[in-house]
Amino acid sequence: MARQARLISTWGENVYVKIPVTNTKGESCAPLIRTLSEEGLRLNVTAILSLRQVRIVAAALEPSRGAIVSVFAGRIADTAQTQCH
């Protein structure tokens, strides 16, 4: 995923690379998010389903870089959860 992200980031100054909050094994992508953000890539971190995930992603992002954090609020509602943990 890192190699692909670095390649995609070269496509333009206005390109944000989409990185899911977890990989296909259900493991956190926070270490990858931290690395790519520190390298200066603009990221769109997606598939966030909880407040806990928002906090993890926020801590992983380089504060001086712009980023998009996409919370899937509709998906949270689909799970019948009434609160984000």
Protein Blocks (a to p, Z undefined) as FASTA:
>chain_A
ZZmmmmmmmnomkbccdddfbdfkopafklmmmmmmmnopacddehiabfklmmmmmmmp
cfkbccdddddfklmmmnopabdZZ
